[in-house]
Structures are given as C-alpha cells and as structure tokens.
Amino acid sequence: MEKKRLKSLIEDFKHYAFILLAVSTFIYIGAVLPGQGLTAGQKMLMFVTDCAFLAGAYFCVDRSLIYKKRLEEADE
C-alpha cells in the first residue's frame, strides 16, 4: 500500500510541476510582449508571479525526487 501511495505522489507532483511551468511560460510571454498596455507595476507583478510559479515548479520536482528516493528505499 505504501508503494502505491508513493508512486501516486510522485506522479502527482510531476503533473503539478508541469502545470506550474506551463502557466509560468504564459505569464512570462504576456509580460514580455509589447503593446499590451501594461504599466511598469503590472509588469513587475507579472514577473514576480512568474518567479513564484517557477519556485513552485521547482518545489514540486524536488518533492517528486524525494518520494522517488523513498520508494527506492522501500524496494530494498
């Protein structure tokens, strides 16, 4: 049961990381494209939000690797 749960967590965190990375890409493109009528404050907010999404993606990948190591230890 524990192995099944760990596999599920690994897959879930990989999916979360992919989604956060995809959203981060769209936010970055929206901030960089010219002619959007964004103020400097709005662009800064978008870049900060983009960094937060990237940090979240990194956290999810890190968690996935931690659970993968636990799964490998449980197999031994």
C-alpha positions as a Markdown table, in Angstrom:
| # | Residue | x | y | z |
|---|---|---|---|---|
| 1 | Met | 0.0 | 0.0 | 0.0 |
| 2 | Glu | 2.8 | 2.4 | 0.8 |
| 3 | Lys | 4.5 | 1.8 | -2.5 |
| 4 | Lys | 1.3 | 2.6 | -4.4 |
| 5 | Arg | 0.8 | 5.8 | -2.4 |
| 6 | Leu | 4.4 | 6.9 | -3.1 |
| 7 | Lys | 4.0 | 6.2 | -6.8 |
| 8 | Ser | 0.9 | 8.2 | -6.8 |
| 9 | Leu | 2.6 | 11.1 | -5.0 |
| 10 | Ile | 5.5 | 11.0 | -7.5 |
| 11 | Glu | 3.2 | 11.3 | -10.5 |
| 12 | Asp | 1.0 | 14.0 | -8.9 |
| 13 | Phe | 4.0 | 16.2 | -8.1 |
| 14 | Lys | 5.3 | 15.7 | -11.6 |
| 15 | His | 2.0 | 16.8 | -13.0 |
| 16 | Tyr | 1.8 | 19.8 | -10.7 |
| 17 | Ala | 5.3 | 20.9 | -11.7 |
| 18 | Phe | 4.4 | 20.6 | -15.4 |
| 19 | Ile | 1.3 | 22.7 | -15.0 |
| 20 | Leu | 3.1 | 25.3 | -13.0 |
| 21 | Leu | 5.8 | 25.5 | -15.6 |
| 22 | Ala | 3.3 | 25.9 | -18.4 |
| 23 | Val | 1.4 | 28.7 | -16.6 |
| 24 | Ser | 4.7 | 30.4 | -15.8 |
| 25 | Thr | 5.5 | 30.3 | -19.5 |
| 26 | Phe | 2.2 | 32.0 | -20.4 |
| 27 | Ile | 2.7 | 34.7 | -17.8 |
| 28 | Tyr | 6.2 | 35.4 | -19.0 |
| 29 | Ile | 5.1 | 35.7 | -22.6 |
| 30 | Gly | 2.3 | 38.0 | -21.5 |
| 31 | Ala | 4.7 | 40.2 | -19.6 |
| 32 | Val | 7.3 | 40.4 | -22.4 |
| 33 | Leu | 5.0 | 41.0 | -25.4 |
| 34 | Pro | 5.0 | 44.7 | -26.4 |
| 35 | Gly | 1.8 | 46.7 | -26.9 |
| 36 | Gln | -0.2 | 45.1 | -24.1 |
| 37 | Gly | -0.7 | 48.5 | -22.3 |
| 38 | Leu | 0.7 | 47.3 | -19.1 |
| 39 | Thr | 2.2 | 49.7 | -16.6 |
| 40 | Ala | 5.6 | 49.1 | -15.1 |
| 41 | Gly | 4.0 | 48.0 | -11.8 |
| 42 | Gln | 1.8 | 45.5 | -13.6 |
| 43 | Lys | 4.8 | 44.1 | -15.5 |
| 44 | Met | 6.7 | 43.8 | -12.2 |
| 45 | Leu | 3.8 | 42.0 | -10.6 |
| 46 | Met | 3.7 | 39.5 | -13.6 |
| 47 | Phe | 7.4 | 38.9 | -13.3 |
| 48 | Val | 7.1 | 38.3 | -9.5 |
| 49 | Thr | 4.2 | 36.0 | -10.1 |
| 50 | Asp | 6.2 | 34.2 | -12.8 |
| 51 | Cys | 9.1 | 33.6 | -10.3 |
| 52 | Ala | 6.6 | 32.3 | -7.7 |
| 53 | Phe | 5.2 | 29.8 | -10.2 |
| 54 | Leu | 8.8 | 28.7 | -11.2 |
| 55 | Ala | 9.6 | 28.3 | -7.5 |
| 56 | Gly | 6.5 | 26.2 | -7.0 |
| 57 | Ala | 7.5 | 24.0 | -10.0 |
| 58 | Tyr | 11.0 | 23.6 | -8.5 |
| 59 | Phe | 9.4 | 22.6 | -5.2 |
| 60 | Cys | 7.2 | 20.0 | -6.8 |
| 61 | Val | 10.1 | 18.5 | -8.8 |
| 62 | Asp | 12.1 | 18.3 | -5.6 |
| 63 | Arg | 9.3 | 16.6 | -3.7 |
| 64 | Ser | 8.9 | 14.2 | -6.5 |
| 65 | Leu | 12.6 | 13.2 | -6.3 |
| 66 | Ile | 12.3 | 12.9 | -2.5 |
| 67 | Tyr | 9.4 | 10.5 | -2.8 |
| 68 | Lys | 11.2 | 8.6 | -5.6 |
| 69 | Lys | 14.2 | 8.0 | -3.3 |
| 70 | Arg | 11.8 | 6.8 | -0.5 |
| 71 | Leu | 10.2 | 4.4 | -3.0 |
| 72 | Glu | 13.6 | 3.1 | -4.0 |
| 73 | Glu | 14.5 | 2.6 | -0.3 |
| 74 | Ala | 11.2 | 0.8 | 0.3 |
| 75 | Asp | 12.0 | -1.6 | -2.6 |
| 76 | Glu | 15.3 | -2.6 | -0.9 |
